[in-house]
Amino acid sequence: MSQSAISPDRYRGLNRAKRDQDAPLSFLAAFAREPFTVGSLWPSSKTLSKVVADSCEIKPGATVVELGPGTGAFTGPILQRLNGHGRFLAVEINETNVKVLQRRFPRCRVVHGSAAQLPDHLEGRLADCIVSGLAWGNMLPRTQNELLRAILKSLKHKGQFIAFAYAHAAWMPTSLLFRQRLRRHFERIETTPIVWRNLPPAFVFRCWRG
């Protein structure tokens, strides 16, 4: 088993991971320091995390990537869906969060770096599913372009891209631009119902390449 392969037994205790690392105060502090990177005042709820994980069509042996995992709100449920039968790569730009992820999920491959360098981080592999925890609505257009290029270059034919967005920001110019780009690059796009049990309420994009 490679270093990035997942042992089924390793993640039976995922729900016992340190909850204090997802404490709201830590998110408030991070948002205050880096609002355009963190993009959220509050950690994602368990309800939203489940919707994100359930949106992933993961087959045995799949390679799954998570961009901007933060402290791992989505990571645990996604790993449970993999159930040890695949590879997982987390790409996180915040050094403090990288240390938290490495402590919470020691058998996963966690890279401290930019999502824009995803093809390099994958080392020649292509992903079956890429999950985004990035703040697309906060990004400048050129940053959206740069990251989507990296994602498309790293995703298999018929691969899946999952991203969430806040309901209140759905009609912001940057959010509308993100939707336009998704329609341009993906054959099929679905959105989930709004997850009201999240602060703020959010929904999930489910996108498939042609």
C-alpha positions, 0 to 999 in steps of 0.5 A, spaced: 500 500 500 502 506 498 503 512 503 497 515 500 493 509 500 488 509 505 487 503 511 480 502 512 481 501 520 485 507 520 478 511 520 474 508 524 475 513 529 474 519 525 468 522 529 473 522 535 477 527 532 479 533 536 473 538 535 476 544 538 480 544 531 473 546 528 472 551 533 468 557 531 473 562 534 479 559 530 475 560 524 473 568 526 481 569 527 483 566 521 478 570 517 480 576 520 487 575 518 486 572 511 479 574 509 480 572 501 483 566 503 479 563 508 472 566 505 468 563 511 467 566 518 464 559 521 466 552 520 461 548 515 456 544 519 456 536 519 449 537 515 453 541 509 459 536 510 454 530 509 451 533 503 458 534 500 460 527 501 454 524 499 455 528 492 461 524 491 461 518 486 466 514 489 468 508 486 473 503 489 480 505 487 478 512 486 483 518 487 480 524 490 482 531 491 480 536 496 482 543 495 482 548 501 480 543 506 481 547 512 481 543 518 477 537 515 470 538 516 469 535 509 475 531 510 472 526 515 466 524 511 469 523 504 474 519 507 469 514 510 466 514 503 472 512 500 473 506 506 480 505 505 479 503 498 482 509 494 487 515 494 486 521 498 490 528 497 488 534 501 491 541 498 491 546 503 495 553 503 494 555 510 500 552 514 496 552 521 491 548 518 496 543 514 498 541 521 491 540 524 490 535 518 496 531 519 494 530 526 487 528 525 488 524 518 495 521 519 495 516 513 493 521 508 497 525 504 496 533 506 500 538 501 502 545 504 501 549 497 496 552 492 491 549 489 493 552 482 499 547 482 494 541 483 497 538 477 504 538 480 501 535 487 498 529 483 505 527 480 502 525 474 496 522 476 489 524 474 483 525 479 476 521 479 473 527 484 475 533 486 472 537 492 473 544 493 472 548 500 475 554 496 471 561 497 470 562 489 465 568 490 471 571 494 476 570 488 478 575 483 476 573 476 483 571 474 484 567 480 478 563 478 481 562 471 487 560 474 484 555 479 479 552 474 485 551 469 488 547 474 482 543 476 480 541 469 488 539 467 487 534 473 481 531 472 479 525 469 474 524 463 468 523 466 471 526 472 467 529 478 467 536 481 464 538 487 464 545 490 459 549 495 457 556 495 453 560 500 446 562 498 446 569 500 452 570 495 449 566 489 447 573 485 454 576 487 458 578 480 463 573 482 459 568 484 455 568 477 461 568 473 463 562 477 457 559 475 458 561 467 465 558 468 462 551 470 457 551 465 462 552 460 467 547 462 462 541 465 457 537 461 452 536 466 451 541 473 446 539 478 445 543 485 443 541 491 437 544 495 439 549 500 442 546 506 439 551 511 442 548 517 449 551 516 451 558 518 450 561 513 446 557 509 449 553 503 448 549 497 453 544 493 454 544 485 455 537 482 459 537 476 461 532 471 466 532 465 464 530 458 
